[in-house]
Amino acid sequence: MRTTMRLDDHLIKELMDVTGAKTKTEAIHLAIAEFIRRKKLEGLKALSGKVRIADRWQELEEHELKAQEKQARRFEFQDSLS
């Protein structure tokens, strides 16, 4: 999308220097992407302490493995009948 903007030449030059971008467009894209990434991180940090995650992954993994073993035995039994 083409957009016309009035931007400070010194800011654009500094942005290109710190990002290593070769073009103004690339520098702006990098800056916008970084800004969006940081805003998303702020949103995640704001959730800190507000979301409870059960730290039972080991118990859940053990349960899943047992279910897989049971299903595998069932298939083996069915194959032995054929």
Distance bins in CASP14 RR format, pairs under 12 A and 6 or more apart:
PFRMAT RR
TARGET T0000
AUTHOR 0000-0000-0000
RMODE 2
METHOD distances of the structure
MODEL  1
1 25 0 0 0 0 0 1 0 0 0 0 0
1 28 0 0 0 0 0 1 0 0 0 0 0
1 29 0 0 0 0 0 1 0 0 0 0 0
2 25 0 0 0 0 0 1 0 0 0 0 0
3 24 0 0 0 0 0 1 0 0 0 0 0
3 25 0 0 0 0 0 1 0 0 0 0 0
3 28 0 0 0 0 1 0 0 0 0 0 0
3 29 0 0 0 0 0 1 0 0 0 0 0
3 32 0 0 0 0 0 1 0 0 0 0 0
5 11 0 0 0 0 0 1 0 0 0 0 0
5 12 0 0 0 0 0 1 0 0 0 0 0
5 24 0 0 0 0 0 1 0 0 0 0 0
5 25 0 0 0 0 0 1 0 0 0 0 0
5 28 0 0 0 0 1 0 0 0 0 0 0
6 12 0 0 0 0 0 1 0 0 0 0 0
7 13 0 0 0 0 0 1 0 0 0 0 0
7 14 0 0 0 0 0 1 0 0 0 0 0
7 15 0 0 0 0 1 0 0 0 0 0 0
7 16 0 0 0 0 0 1 0 0 0 0 0
7 24 0 0 0 0 1 0 0 0 0 0 0
7 25 0 0 0 0 0 1 0 0 0 0 0
7 27 0 0 0 0 0 1 0 0 0 0 0
7 28 0 0 0 0 1 0 0 0 0 0 0
7 31 0 0 0 0 0 1 0 0 0 0 0
8 14 0 0 0 0 1 0 0 0 0 0 0
8 15 0 0 0 0 1 0 0 0 0 0 0
8 24 0 0 0 0 0 1 0 0 0 0 0
9 15 0 0 0 0 0 1 0 0 0 0 0
9 16 0 0 0 0 0 1 0 0 0 0 0
9 24 0 0 0 0 1 0 0 0 0 0 0
10 16 0 0 0 0 0 1 0 0 0 0 0
10 17 0 0 0 0 0 1 0 0 0 0 0
11 17 0 0 0 0 0 1 0 0 0 0 0
11 18 0 0 0 0 0 1 0 0 0 0 0
11 24 0 0 0 0 0 1 0 0 0 0 0
11 27 0 0 0 0 1 0 0 0 0 0 0
11 28 0 0 0 0 0 1 0 0 0 0 0
11 31 0 0 0 0 1 0 0 0 0 0 0
12 18 0 0 0 0 0 1 0 0 0 0 0
12 19 0 0 0 0 0 1 0 0 0 0 0
12 21 0 0 0 0 1 0 0 0 0 0 0
12 23 0 0 0 0 0 1 0 0 0 0 0
12 24 1 0 1 0 0 0 0 0 0 0 0
12 25 0 0 0 0 0 1 0 0 0 0 0
12 26 0 0 0 0 0 1 0 0 0 0 0
12 27 1 0 0 1 0 0 0 0 0 0 0
12 28 0 0 0 0 1 0 0 0 0 0 0
12 31 0 0 0 0 1 0 0 0 0 0 0
13 19 0 0 0 0 0 1 0 0 0 0 0
13 20 0 0 0 0 0 1 0 0 0 0 0
13 21 0 0 0 0 0 1 0 0 0 0 0
13 24 0 0 0 0 1 0 0 0 0 0 0
13 27 0 0 0 0 1 0 0 0 0 0 0
14 20 0 0 0 0 0 1 0 0 0 0 0
14 21 0 0 0 0 0 1 0 0 0 0 0
14 24 0 0 0 0 0 1 0 0 0 0 0
14 27 0 0 0 0 1 0 0 0 0 0 0
14 31 0 0 0 0 0 1 0 0 0 0 0
15 21 1 0 0 1 0 0 0 0 0 0 0
15 23 0 0 0 0 0 1 0 0 0 0 0
15 24 0 0 0 0 1 0 0 0 0 0 0
15 25 0 0 0 0 0 1 0 0 0 0 0
15 26 0 0 0 0 1 0 0 0 0 0 0
15 27 1 0 1 0 0 0 0 0 0 0 0
15 28 1 0 0 1 0 0 0 0 0 0 0
15 29 0 0 0 0 0 1 0 0 0 0 0
15 30 0 0 0 0 1 0 0 0 0 0 0
15 31 1 0 1 0 0 0 0 0 0 0 0
15 32 0 0 0 0 0 1 0 0 0 0 0
15 34 0 0 0 0 0 1 0 0 0 0 0
15 35 0 0 0 0 0 1 0 0 0 0 0
16 22 1 0 0 1 0 0 0 0 0 0 0
16 23 1 0 0 1 0 0 0 0 0 0 0
16 24 1 0 0 1 0 0 0 0 0 0 0
16 25 0 0 0 0 0 1 0 0 0 0 0
16 26 0 0 0 0 1 0 0 0 0 0 0
16 27 1 0 1 0 0 0 0 0 0 0 0
16 28 0 0 0 0 1 0 0 0 0 0 0
16 29 0 0 0 0 0 1 0 0 0 0 0
16 30 0 0 0 0 1 0 0 0 0 0 0
16 31 0 0 0 0 1 0 0 0 0 0 0
17 27 0 0 0 0 1 0 0 0 0 0 0
18 27 0 0 0 0 1 0 0 0 0 0 0
18 30 0 0 0 0 1 0 0 0 0 0 0
18 31 0 0 0 0 1 0 0 0 0 0 0
18 34 0 0 0 0 0 1 0 0 0 0 0
19 25 0 0 0 0 0 1 0 0 0 0 0
19 26 1 0 0 1 0 0 0 0 0 0 0
19 27 1 0 1 0 0 0 0 0 0 0 0
19 28 0 0 0 0 1 0 0 0 0 0 0
19 29 0 0 0 0 1 0 0 0 0 0 0
19 30 1 0 1 0 0 0 0 0 0 0 0
19 31 1 0 0 1 0 0 0 0 0 0 0
19 32 0 0 0 0 0 1 0 0 0 0 0
19 33 0 0 0 0 0 1 0 0 0 0 0
19 34 0 0 0 0 1 0 0 0 0 0 0
20 26 0 0 0 0 1 0 0 0 0 0 0
20 27 1 0 0 1 0 0 0 0 0 0 0
20 30 0 0 0 0 1 0 0 0 0 0 0
20 31 0 0 0 0 0 1 0 0 0 0 0
21 27 1 1 0 0 0 0 0 0 0 0 0
21 28 0 0 0 0 1 0 0 0 0 0 0
21 29 0 0 0 0 1 0 0 0 0 0 0
21 30 1 0 1 0 0 0 0 0 0 0 0
21 31 0 0 0 0 1 0 0 0 0 0 0
21 32 0 0 0 0 0 1 0 0 0 0 0
21 33 0 0 0 0 0 1 0 0 0 0 0
21 34 0 0 0 0 0 1 0 0 0 0 0
22 29 0 0 0 0 0 1 0 0 0 0 0
22 30 0 0 0 0 0 1 0 0 0 0 0
23 29 0 0 0 0 1 0 0 0 0 0 0
23 30 0 0 0 0 0 1 0 0 0 0 0
24 30 0 0 0 0 0 1 0 0 0 0 0
24 31 0 0 0 0 0 1 0 0 0 0 0
25 31 0 0 0 0 0 1 0 0 0 0 0
25 32 0 0 0 0 0 1 0 0 0 0 0
26 32 0 0 0 0 0 1 0 0 0 0 0
26 33 0 0 0 0 0 1 0 0 0 0 0
27 33 0 0 0 0 0 1 0 0 0 0 0
27 34 0 0 0 0 0 1 0 0 0 0 0
28 34 0 0 0 0 0 1 0 0 0 0 0
28 35 0 0 0 0 0 1 0 0 0 0 0
29 35 0 0 0 0 0 1 0 0 0 0 0
29 36 0 0 0 0 0 1 0 0 0 0 0
30 36 0 0 0 0 0 1 0 0 0 0 0
30 37 0 0 0 0 0 1 0 0 0 0 0
31 37 0 0 0 0 0 1 0 0 0 0 0
31 38 0 0 0 0 0 1 0 0 0 0 0
32 38 0 0 0 0 0 1 0 0 0 0 0
32 39 0 0 0 0 0 1 0 0 0 0 0
33 39 0 0 0 0 0 1 0 0 0 0 0
33 40 0 0 0 0 0 1 0 0 0 0 0
34 40 0 0 0 0 0 1 0 0 0 0 0
34 41 0 0 0 0 0 1 0 0 0 0 0
35 41 0 0 0 0 0 1 0 0 0 0 0
35 42 0 0 0 0 0 1 0 0 0 0 0
36 42 0 0 0 0 0 1 0 0 0 0 0
36 43 0 0 0 0 0 1 0 0 0 0 0
37 43 0 0 0 0 0 1 0 0 0 0 0
37 44 0 0 0 0 0 1 0 0 0 0 0
38 44 0 0 0 0 0 1 0 0 0 0 0
38 45 0 0 0 0 0 1 0 0 0 0 0
39 45 0 0 0 0 0 1 0 0 0 0 0
39 46 0 0 0 0 0 1 0 0 0 0 0
40 46 0 0 0 0 0 1 0 0 0 0 0
40 47 0 0 0 0 0 1 0 0 0 0 0
41 47 0 0 0 0 0 1 0 0 0 0 0
41 48 0 0 0 0 0 1 0 0 0 0 0
42 48 0 0 0 0 0 1 0 0 0 0 0
43 50 0 0 0 0 0 1 0 0 0 0 0
43 51 0 0 0 0 0 1 0 0 0 0 0
44 50 0 0 0 0 0 1 0 0 0 0 0
44 51 0 0 0 0 1 0 0 0 0 0 0
45 51 0 0 0 0 0 1 0 0 0 0 0
47 53 0 0 0 0 0 1 0 0 0 0 0
53 60 0 0 0 0 0 1 0 0 0 0 0
54 60 0 0 0 0 1 0 0 0 0 0 0
56 62 0 0 0 0 1 0 0 0 0 0 0
56 63 0 0 0 0 1 0 0 0 0 0 0
56 64 0 0 0 0 0 1 0 0 0 0 0
57 63 0 0 0 0 0 1 0 0 0 0 0
57 64 0 0 0 0 0 1 0 0 0 0 0
58 64 0 0 0 0 0 1 0 0 0 0 0
58 65 0 0 0 0 0 1 0 0 0 0 0
59 65 0 0 0 0 0 1 0 0 0 0 0
59 66 0 0 0 0 0 1 0 0 0 0 0
60 66 0 0 0 0 0 1 0 0 0 0 0
60 67 0 0 0 0 0 1 0 0 0 0 0
61 67 0 0 0 0 0 1 0 0 0 0 0
61 68 0 0 0 0 0 1 0 0 0 0 0
62 68 0 0 0 0 0 1 0 0 0 0 0
62 69 0 0 0 0 0 1 0 0 0 0 0
63 69 0 0 0 0 0 1 0 0 0 0 0
63 70 0 0 0 0 0 1 0 0 0 0 0
64 70 0 0 0 0 0 1 0 0 0 0 0
64 71 0 0 0 0 0 1 0 0 0 0 0
65 71 0 0 0 0 0 1 0 0 0 0 0
65 72 0 0 0 0 0 1 0 0 0 0 0
66 72 0 0 0 0 0 1 0 0 0 0 0
66 73 0 0 0 0 0 1 0 0 0 0 0
67 73 0 0 0 0 0 1 0 0 0 0 0
67 74 0 0 0 0 0 1 0 0 0 0 0
68 74 0 0 0 0 0 1 0 0 0 0 0
68 75 0 0 0 0 0 1 0 0 0 0 0
69 75 0 0 0 0 0 1 0 0 0 0 0
69 76 0 0 0 0 0 1 0 0 0 0 0
70 76 0 0 0 0 0 1 0 0 0 0 0
70 77 0 0 0 0 0 1 0 0 0 0 0
71 77 0 0 0 0 0 1 0 0 0 0 0
71 78 0 0 0 0 0 1 0 0 0 0 0
72 78 0 0 0 0 0 1 0 0 0 0 0
72 79 0 0 0 0 0 1 0 0 0 0 0
73 79 0 0 0 0 0 1 0 0 0 0 0
73 80 0 0 0 0 0 1 0 0 0 0 0
74 80 0 0 0 0 0 1 0 0 0 0 0
74 81 0 0 0 0 0 1 0 0 0 0 0
75 81 0 0 0 0 0 1 0 0 0 0 0
75 82 0 0 0 0 0 1 0 0 0 0 0
76 82 0 0 0 0 0 1 0 0 0 0 0
END
